């Protein structure tokens, strides 16, 4: 089950512009899953995801930063989307800024669907 709530950034990701790359299919699928449904800000965040790039990783976990197009629509509030296994989308000032995950690898989608 996906719930909405505030989730403070609890780790630092060192982003280097040379690290920017396309999202893998699995990374994109996890983000799409977390942004499913109709709730305040969901549409804007899905538009941002369409432009999102992987912008640096945290070596201690599967967490990573995102870079989105500066002209993409913004969500009306700062929120995070919580999923299973401590996987969540980080949003700051209405902008998708990363995916948080305390595990070393992103879980399979089946684990997120089961939660």
C-alpha positions in Angstrom: 0.0 0.0 0.0 1.3 3.4 -0.8 0.8 6.2 1.7 1.6 9.9 1.6 3.5 11.7 4.2 6.5 13.9 5.0 9.8 12.2 4.9 12.9 14.2 5.7 16.1 13.7 3.8 18.2 11.6 6.0 21.2 10.9 3.9 23.6 12.9 1.7 24.2 12.0 -1.9 27.2 13.5 -3.5 26.1 14.5 -7.0 28.6 15.1 -9.7 27.2 16.4 -13.0 29.3 13.8 -14.8 27.2 11.1 -13.1 24.0 12.1 -14.8 22.6 9.2 -16.9 19.3 7.8 -18.0 17.3 5.8 -15.5 17.4 2.1 -15.8 14.1 0.4 -16.6 13.9 -0.9 -13.1 14.6 2.5 -11.5 11.9 4.1 -13.7 9.4 1.2 -12.9 9.9 1.7 -9.2 9.3 5.4 -9.5 6.3 5.0 -11.7 4.8 2.5 -9.2 5.3 5.0 -6.3 3.7 7.8 -8.3 0.6 5.8 -9.3 -2.9 7.0 -8.4 -4.7 10.3 -8.2 -3.6 12.5 -5.3 -2.5 16.1 -4.9 0.7 16.6 -6.9 0.8 13.1 -8.6 0.2 14.4 -12.1 3.0 17.0 -11.8 5.4 14.5 -10.4 4.7 12.1 -13.2 5.4 14.8 -15.7 8.7 15.5 -14.0 9.5 11.7 -14.0 9.1 11.8 -17.8 12.2 14.1 -17.9 14.1 12.6 -15.0 17.7 11.5 -15.1 19.7 9.7 -12.5 22.0 12.4 -11.0 24.2 10.6 -8.5 24.1 7.8 -6.0 24.6 7.0 -2.4 27.3 4.3 -2.1 25.8 2.9 1.2 22.3 2.2 -0.2 20.2 2.1 -3.4 19.2 5.8 -2.9 19.9 8.2 -5.7 19.3 11.8 -6.8 17.2 12.9 -9.7 17.5 15.8 -12.1 14.3 16.9 -13.8 13.7 19.6 -16.5 13.5 23.0 -14.9 10.3 23.8 -16.9 8.4 20.7 -15.8 5.3 21.4 -13.7 5.8 21.5 -9.9 3.7 19.7 -7.3 1.8 22.1 -5.1 3.4 20.9 -1.9 6.5 19.2 -0.5 5.7 15.6 0.1 7.2 12.1 -0.2 5.6 8.9 -1.3 6.3 5.9 0.9 6.3 2.4 -0.4 7.4 -1.0 0.9 10.9 -1.8 2.2 11.6 1.8 3.0 11.5 2.9 -0.6 10.3 6.4 -1.1 10.3 9.3 -3.5 12.0 12.5 -2.2 10.3 15.7 -3.2 11.5 19.2 -2.2 9.6 22.4 -3.1 7.3 20.5 -5.4 10.2 19.0 -7.3 11.2 15.3 -7.6 14.8 15.2 -6.2 15.5 11.5 -5.5 14.5 8.0 -4.6 15.4 6.8 -1.1 16.0 3.2 -0.2 17.9 1.9 2.8 18.7 -1.4 1.2 21.8 -1.9 -1.0 19.5 -2.8 -4.0 16.1 -1.6 -5.1 13.6 -4.4 -4.3 11.8 -6.2 -7.2 8.4 -4.6 -8.1 6.6 -7.7 -6.8 7.8 -6.8 -3.3 6.4 -3.3 -3.6 3.1 -4.6 -5.0 2.8 -7.0 -2.1 3.1 -4.3 0.6 
